[in-house]
Amino acid sequence: MSDAIKHECGIALVRLKKPLQFYKDKYGSAFYGINKMYLLMEKQHNRGQDGAGFASIKFNMEPGTRYISRVRSNQSQPIQDIFAQINERLNNVLEENPDKKDDVDWQEKNMPYIGNLFLGHVRYGTFGKNSIESVHPFLRQSNWKHQNLIVAGNFNMTNSKQLLEELIELGQHPKEFTDTVTVMEKIGHFLEDEVAKLYQKAKKKGFTKKNASPYIEENLSLKKVLKRSSKNWDGGYAMAGLVGHGDAFVLRDPNGIRPTYFYEDEEVVVVASERPVIQTVFNVKIEDVKELERGHALIIKKSGKTFIKQVLEPREKKSCSFERIYFSRGSDASIYEERKNLGKLVFPEILKSIESDISNTVFSYIPNTAETSFYGMTEAAEDLLNQQKTAKILAGGKGLSANKVTEILSERPRFEKIAIKDAKLRTFIADDSSRDDLVEHVYDITYGVVKPTDNLVIIDDSIVRGTTLKKSIIRILDRLSPKKIVVVSSAPQIRYPDCYGIDMARIDAFIAFKAAIELLKDTKQEHIIDEVYKKSKAQQTENDTEIINFVKEIYKPFTAKEISAKIAEMLKTKDIKAEVEVIYQTIEGLHEACPDNLGDWYFTGDYPTPGGNRVVNEAFINFYEGNDKRAY
């Protein structure tokens, strides 16, 4: 993606169902769970590189001994950092106790991080600063095992302020205003309440305070806790949690916005944000990895029994389509096919742009994530050229010589790697002040493959802000002297902010929005901007369920092609010699390519939850009033 946007995060959970000695005997190490967690997290590093965290719980430890371990990092390579810390601690203990190298029982009792239950998290920060305090998993401590709570999630709540106010009404005093803290405190409150009720039941049955704990642990209903906690949550989420005594849960939002997959056999229960991660790490077939249904929770009891429970009423499935276009790794079988289809389905518009002149067109892509959609585009180009070859051969009939047939058959589309990403330079450019001067050099180009008579078609997975296109990519492509540069987005125009876990909070950052505003000015329809502001402002005191997305009216006077043409005009600076055209995927093409992930609110403004309409409302008000702040 030429203008990188960031995904909130990814989760990984492992529950070992056998005693640690089993894994030592079968796999050669009592660190089996830790090793698997490292792989699960490392193979999801695409989902977050601002921070990472790891937590583990040991079962059946004696009072006075540590049974919860946690380590977090916001270093430049946080996953490597936390596991370096873990390995150092483990190695130090073994060096001090060399006779305990094969004593699994002693290791379990005396070494940190070794345990039965693990939770990991990788993070991009969208809410709050990237301080270590913002890195998951979060820990809510208690002297009661079954009231210790560890939480990590892939989510954003649109109504964090409301959730905070509800906690205050319950008599709490949350230490900070972030959606993670408010969510954890909400779960913690109802966990405490459920434990208190079970204690009263145990007391009536004659249990002492000490003996009540096993009764509470066995009868604790995480479904009840989650049902009460999540009642007013508005957002997209995959929420994972561990309770100190050994129960665990993962809850998915009612629209299935954020992805959640799990796998279970006689040895482990595993949860991750992406399916191929589980397939690779545990070497299992695609059909063995299940998707958690929307509104449902996977609950793992300390006993090892697992249950799928409906916690919230499932609503219309609106799984995030950006997961398929960009965020998730393309190694998933379905995602790989869908990304190829995105490239195929946008090809007819490309063909119109180049007037079907494939012979004088070079096709390429913006590395690295657009590569798969590029393959789809190339297949479509090859299919078309094959049709043209067939027509020529049939038209020539028997009069065609063998040499002429060979000449026709030898024609092929010209696919080249034009842009080469300088990854080290991209990492170096960290602050905005230096970025503008250096961004032009983020990509190198391949010289000598484009002629002055050629069209140059280059596909990207999406065009968000257009900054890198304008300041870098189009400039370096123009050095090749093509007659026309066609920039293709395999995704539709991003018009509206996201509020469910993607760092796209400001509407005025989007090139499509800027283009629509410019078109309103060009056509002397600025009054629409004022009217949308007044309508949006008038809704600020309304309940979320009453708010309407009036921002759609900004785009209503224009077709998608008119907005694309304006974007091309805005991206082409005076020093660019080639003609520039921008082509976007259609909404219909997106849905055809990704039929099971119909969440498209950033393209259409059709938010799946009421809080989304409030966020777009606030984003527009911020733009109009010149407020440089987030909309949620």
URPEDA-V543402 format. One record per residue. N is the residue number from 0. SS is DSSP state (a for helix, b for strand, c for the rest). Layout:
# URPEDA-V543402
N|SS + N|SS
This chain:
# URPEDA-V543402
0|c + 1|c + 2|c + 3|c + 4|c + 5|c + 6|b + 7|c + 8|b + 9|b + 10|b + 11|b + 12|b + 13|b + 14|b + 15|b + 16|c + 17|c + 18|c + 19|a + 20|a + 21|a + 22|a + 23|a + 24|a + 25|a + 26|a + 27|c + 28|c + 29|c + 30|c + 31|a + 32|a + 33|a + 34|a + 35|a + 36|a + 37|a + 38|a + 39|a + 40|a + 41|a + 42|c + 43|c + 44|a + 45|a + 46|a + 47|c + 48|c + 49|c + 50|b + 51|b + 52|b + 53|b + 54|b + 55|b + 56|b + 57|c + 58|c + 59|c + 60|c + 61|c + 62|c + 63|c + 64|c + 65|c + 66|c + 67|b + 68|b + 69|b + 70|b + 71|b + 72|b + 73|c + 74|c + 75|c + 76|c + 77|a + 78|a + 79|a + 80|a + 81|a + 82|a + 83|a + 84|a + 85|a + 86|a + 87|a + 88|a + 89|a + 90|a + 91|a + 92|a + 93|a + 94|a + 95|a + 96|c + 97|a + 98|a + 99|a + 100|c + 101|c + 102|c + 103|a + 104|a + 105|a + 106|a + 107|a + 108|a + 109|a + 110|c + 111|c + 112|c + 113|c + 114|c + 115|c + 116|b + 117|b + 118|b + 119|b + 120|b + 121|b + 122|b + 123|c + 124|c + 125|c + 126|c + 127|c + 128|c + 129|c + 130|c + 131|a + 132|a + 133|a + 134|c + 135|c + 136|c + 137|b + 138|b + 139|b + 140|c + 141|c + 142|c + 143|c + 144|a + 145|a + 146|a + 147|c + 148|b + 149|b + 150|b + 151|b + 152|b + 153|b + 154|b + 155|b + 156|b + 157|c + 158|c + 159|a + 160|a + 161|a + 162|a + 163|a + 164|a + 165|a + 166|a + 167|a + 168|a + 169|c + 170|c + 171|c + 172|c + 173|c + 174|c + 175|c + 176|c + 177|c + 178|a + 179|a + 180|a + 181|a + 182|a + 183|a + 184|a + 185|a + 186|a + 187|a + 188|a + 189|a + 190|a + 191|a + 192|a + 193|a + 194|a + 195|a + 196|a + 197|a + 198|a + 199|a + 200|a + 201|a + 202|a + 203|a + 204|c + 205|c + 206|c + 207|c + 208|a + 209|a + 210|a + 211|a + 212|a + 213|a + 214|a + 215|a + 216|a + 217|a + 218|a + 219|c + 220|c + 221|a + 222|a + 223|a + 224|a + 225|a + 226|a + 227|a + 228|a + 229|c + 230|c + 231|c + 232|c + 233|c + 234|b + 235|b + 236|b + 237|b + 238|b + 239|b + 240|b + 241|b + 242|b + 243|c + 244|c + 245|c + 246|c + 247|b + 248|b + 249|b + 250|b + 251|b + 252|c + 253|c + 254|c + 255|c + 256|c + 257|c + 258|c + 259|c + 260|b + 261|b + 262|b + 263|b + 264|c + 265|c + 266|c + 267|b + 268|b + 269|b + 270|b + 271|b + 272|c + 273|c + 274|a + 275|a + 276|a + 277|a + 278|a + 279|a + 280|a + 281|a + 282|c + 283|c + 284|c + 285|a + 286|a + 287|a + 288|c + 289|b + 290|b + 291|c + 292|c + 293|c + 294|c + 295|b + 296|b + 297|b + 298|b + 299|b + 300|c + 301|c + 302|c + 303|c + 304|c + 305|b + 306|b + 307|b + 308|b + 309|b + 310|c + 311|c + 312|c + 313|c + 314|c + 315|c + 316|c + 317|c + 318|c + 319|b + 320|a + 321|a + 322|a + 323|a + 324|a + 325|a + 326|a + 327|c + 328|c + 329|c + 330|c + 331|c + 332|a + 333|a + 334|a + 335|a + 336|a + 337|a + 338|a + 339|a + 340|a + 341|a + 342|a + 343|a + 344|a + 345|c + 346|a + 347|a + 348|a + 349|a + 350|a + 351|a + 352|a + 353|c + 354|c + 355|c + 356|c + 357|c + 358|c + 359|c + 360|b + 361|b + 362|b + 363|b + 364|b + 365|c + 366|c + 367|c + 368|c + 369|c + 370|a + 371|a + 372|a + 373|a + 374|a + 375|a + 376|a + 377|a + 378|a + 379|a + 380|a + 381|a + 382|a + 383|a + 384|a + 385|a + 386|a + 387|a + 388|a + 389|a + 390|a + 391|a + 392|a + 393|a + 394|a + 395|a + 396|a + 397|a + 398|a + 399|c + 400|c + 401|a + 402|a + 403|a + 404|a + 405|a + 406|a + 407|a + 408|a + 409|c + 410|c + 411|c + 412|c + 413|b + 414|b + 415|c + 416|c + 417|c + 418|b + 419|b + 420|b + 421|c + 422|a + 423|a + 424|a + 425|a + 426|a + 427|a + 428|c + 429|c + 430|c + 431|a + 432|a + 433|a + 434|a + 435|a + 436|a + 437|a + 438|a + 439|a + 440|a + 441|c + 442|b + 443|b + 444|b + 445|c + 446|c + 447|c + 448|c + 449|c + 450|c + 451|c + 452|c + 453|c + 454|b + 455|b + 456|b + 457|b + 458|b + 459|b + 460|c + 461|c + 462|c + 463|c + 464|c + 465|c + 466|a + 467|a + 468|a + 469|a + 470|a + 471|a + 472|a + 473|a + 474|a + 475|a + 476|a + 477|a + 478|c + 479|c + 480|c + 481|c + 482|c + 483|b + 484|b + 485|b + 486|b + 487|b + 488|b + 489|c + 490|c + 491|c + 492|c + 493|c + 494|c + 495|c + 496|c + 497|c + 498|c + 499|c + 500|c + 501|b + 502|c + 503|c + 504|c + 505|c + 506|a + 507|a + 508|a + 509|c + 510|a + 511|a + 512|a + 513|a + 514|a + 515|a + 516|a + 517|a + 518|a + 519|a + 520|a + 521|a + 522|c + 523|c + 524|c + 525|c + 526|a + 527|a + 528|a + 529|a + 530|a + 531|a + 532|a + 533|a + 534|a + 535|a + 536|a + 537|a + 538|c + 539|c + 540|c + 541|c + 542|c + 543|a + 544|a + 545|a + 546|c + 547|c + 548|c + 549|c + 550|c + 551|a + 552|a + 553|a + 554|a + 555|a + 556|c + 557|c + 558|c + 559|a + 560|a + 561|a + 562|a + 563|a + 564|a + 565|a + 566|a + 567|a + 568|a + 569|a + 570|a + 571|c + 572|c + 573|c + 574|c + 575|c + 576|c + 577|c + 578|b + 579|b + 580|b + 581|b + 582|b + 583|b + 584|c + 585|c + 586|a + 587|a + 588|a + 589|a + 590|a + 591|a + 592|a + 593|c + 594|c + 595|c + 596|c + 597|c + 598|b + 599|c + 600|a + 601|a + 602|a + 603|a + 604|c + 605|c + 606|c + 607|c + 608|c + 609|a + 610|a + 611|a + 612|a + 613|a + 614|a + 615|a + 616|a + 617|a + 618|a + 619|a + 620|a + 621|a + 622|a + 623|a + 624|a + 625|c + 626|c + 627|c + 628|c + 629|c + 630|c + 631|c
